[in-house]
Structure formats: structure tokens, C-alpha cells
Amino acid sequence: MPFTTQLDLSRDAAGLAPCIALVGCDGSGKSTLTRDLTALLARRAPTRSMYLGLGTGDLGRRIGRLPIVGGLTERYLTAKAGKAHSAHSKRLPGIVTALAIFAFSLARRWRFARVLAFRRRGIQVITDRYPQAELPGGFDGPGLSWTRRGSPLVERLAAQERAMYQDMATYRPTLVIRLNVDVDTAIARKADHTRPLLEKKLAIMPLLQFNGAPIVDIDATRPYAEVLANILALFPFEVLL
């Protein structure tokens, strides 16, 4: 839902400290903004940052560095990423690839558990990305599409992974800051990314609702200092840069 009220930085009904999630396409500035926002907010209250993606770079590049299975798995993921959410029916991958994808989701869940631990201790958290359970095939959601068929074992893995993301998604962030860029800006900032994949991510991002969490849209094509100032203006106190 759109963000229309003043940001409340008190603990929620479950006793969790605030969580501000920065989301957006590659090249929107999530990592830099997470770092700077965390440092600025830490002047007023205990604040930590957490990366909730799959690792530096996309999943395919990261898995590609694994021994033995890396090359084969990376080729599958590269092909899958470009065709994610297409209308054509595709099968789930084989067990080796599925296990690699599942393992990275487990790592994401581990980092998410750390976010919850911080929040329970009264430490507010700024996250770079946030898991979603609305769409499979990447985009910070399950890597294994539960709508596709595969071997019984891989289908069970897909079901378990979906349940994992559904559980994480029940913990709504206090606020989702959606950083919007156009594809030309994204390409200019992420020259190693393909245009079709960035276009797909840009198309998907407005569809994600993060389980009904408040969402505010920020124009991330603007100069960095202006983007940071616009984000800080959301907070109910003055932050000196």
C-alpha cells in the first residue's frame, strides 16, 4: 500500500524494532544508500544493515564459481533468468541445480534470521533487498518455480523453498523504499548486466506488494545527494548529513 503517514520508528505489535527495506532494480543505488542510511541513523539509535539478496552479483554468476557443478548450473540460471515469468511452460531443473538454488535460499533465510534477531533486541535494521513470496523465478523470490513440474524430489524442494519464503514474507518491513530507475540509467550503472534482464526486473518491481507493507516510491535517477535527502525526509526527525 502507498505510504501516506509519518514513519513510526517505535517497536511494532510483535515487539520488533523497525525494518526499512530498500528495493529496486540493479543500478538503483540500493547498496550505497543502505550503507549511508545506516551510518546516519546510527547517530540516533542502534542501527544495523543487512544484505538480503543472494550474494554479490546475480545468482548465476555466484553459482558459476562453484566447483564441479558451477558451469552447468550457471548456464541454466542465465537461460532461466531471461525467460523467468514467461508464458511458456518450463520444467524444474535437475536435482544438482535445484540443490544449488535451494542452498542459496537457505543462506538468505539465515541472514533474514539475523535481521529478526537484531529487531527483537531493539536494533533497527536497514536491508538491501527484501524476500518476497509473490513471484517465483528470482527477483528476491523463490528460485524454483512451484508452478512447474519436475522430478518428485525437486518438486518437494520447490515446495519447501516456497514455504520458506512465505514464512519470511509474514514479517512485513516497517517501510519499503522502492528505488525507481529507467533501463538506460540501470545499464549505465551496471554495464555488465543484460538489457533484457534489467527490463524484466523493472517490469516486475512495481508488481511486488511485500505482503501489504507500506511502500514509498523514490526517483533514483536523480543525483545521489538528492535521492538520499528525499529518503531522509521520510523520517520524523532531522538527520544532519
N, C-alpha and C positions, 0 to 999 in steps of 0.2 A: 504494500500500500504506500502511497506517497507520504512523504514526511512533511507534516504541516504544523507540528507543535514544537515547543522548545525541548531540546535534548535533555533528558533526565539521566544524570550520572550517578544516581543512587542505586543501591542493590535492588534487584528485581524481586518478585514474589517468592522465588526459589532461593533467595539469599545470594545470588550470583552478582559479582561486580560487573560493570558494563563491558560490552564487547563491541568494538567498532570494526566492521568488515569493509575493506577496500576491494572492490571487484571491478573487472573491466577487461577488455581485450589486451593482448600483448602490445606493449608500446604505449599504454595509457599512463604509465608512471607509478604503478602500484608499489613497487619495491622502494623507490626513493621516498615517496610520500609516507609509507609505513615507517621507515626509519626516522624521518624528520618529525613526523607527528608524534611518534613515541617519545622522542627526546624532549619535545616541547611540553607534552602533557605530563611527563615525569617530573617536571619542575613543581607541579601542584599536587600530584598524588602518585602512589606507586603504579607504574605502567610497564608492561612488557609487550613485546611484539612476537608474532608467530607466523611463519610461512605455512600456509595450509594447501599449497599446491602439491605437485608430485616430485619436485626437486628442481634444480637449476636447469632450465631448458624444458622442452616438452618431453612427454613420457617416452616417445620413440627414441629421441637422442640419448636419453638417460639409460634406457634398457639396452641400447645398441652397444654400450660399453661393457655389458656383462660378458663374462667368458662363455664360450661354447654356444649358448642359445641367443646371444645378443644380436648378431647379424640377422638371423632369420626372424627373430621377434621384431626387430626394428623395421624390417621391410613390411611385415604385416601391419604394424601400427601406423606406419606412414601412409599405407594404402587406405587403412581404416579411417584415419583422421580426415582425409579428403572426401570420404564418402559417408561420414557419420550423418545420421538423421536423414539419409536419402530414402526415397520411397521404395527402393528395391529391397527385396528380402535377401538377407545375408545370413550365413551360418556363423555360429560362435567359433572361435579359433580352437586349435588343438589344446591338449592338456598342458603342454610345456609353456606355450604362450599365455594361456589362461592363468596358470600359476604365477607367472611373472607379473601380469597385470594385477592379480589379486594381492600379491606381496606388496606392491606399491600402495594399494588401497589400505592395507594393514598399517603401513608406515604413516599414511595420512591420519588414520584413526589414532595412532599413538600420539602424534603431535596434537590432535584435537583433544585427547585426554589431558594433555598438559595444559591446554587452554582452560579447560574446565577446572583443573586443579588450581591454577592461578586465580580464577574468578571466585572459587569457593574460599580462597584465602583473602579476598578483598582486593585483589590486584586487577586493575582494569587492563584489557588486552586489545591491541590493535592487530588485526590479522590482514595479511596479504593473501587474498582469495578466501573463499568460504565454501565448504562442501554443500552440494545440492542433490536432492533425490528426485528431481523432476524429469530430467532427460538423461538417458544413457549415452555412452559412446564418447566420454570425455567431458570437456567443458566443466571441470570440477565436479562431475557426477561419476557414477559407476562406469568403469571402463568396459565391463562386459554387459552387453545389452540383454536384459531379461526377456525381451520380446522375440529373441531369435532362438532357433533350435541348434542343438549341438549334441555331443555325447552326454549321457546321463550325469557323468561326473562333472563335466563343465557346466551343465545346466544347474547343478546343485551349487557350484561355486558362484555362478551368476546370481542365484537366489540369495546366497549368503552375503555376497557383496552388496546387493540391493538393500538387504535388511540393515547392513552396517551403515549405509548412507542415510537410510530412513531414520535410524536412531540418532545420527549426528544432526540431521536436519530438524529434529524436535527441539533442539536448543537454538532458538532464534537469536540472532545478534541483536543488540540494542538498536543499532542502526547499520544499514548497508549504504555505503557511499559508492555509487556507480559512476565510474570514470569513463566518460564518453569521448571517443575519438573517431575520426573518419579513417578509411582504409589507407589513404595516401599518407596521413600522419603516422599511422601504425607502421607502414612499410619503411618510411624514412627513419623511424626509430629502431626498427627491428628488421634490418636488411637481410638477415639470414632466414627469415620466415617467408613462406609462400603466400602470394596474394590470395589464392582461393581459400586457403585455410583461415587467413585473417578475416576475409569477407564472411566466412561461415560463422566464426566466433562473434563478429559484430552483429550478425543477424540473430544469433541465439541469445546474446546477453540481455536484450530488453524483455525476453520471454520469461526469464527466471524470476520467481517471486520469493524465493528463500523462506518458504513456509509462512508467508504473510508478514515478514519483518518490515519495519518502516524503511523506505528507500528514498534517498535523495540523489538526484542526477547533477553531476558536475561536468562542465565543459572542460575536458582535459587537453584540448588543443591549444588552450591559452598559454601564455608564458608561465613557467613553473611557479614563480613567486605569486602570481595572481591565483593560480589553482590552489596553492597552499593557503593563501589568505581566505579564499572562498570557503574552504573546508573549516578553517579555524573559526570563521564567523558562525558556524553551526553550534558552537559550544557556548554555554551560558556564562562565560567569563572571558576576560581579556587575556590573551596569550601574547606576550611580547616576543617578537622574532629576533 
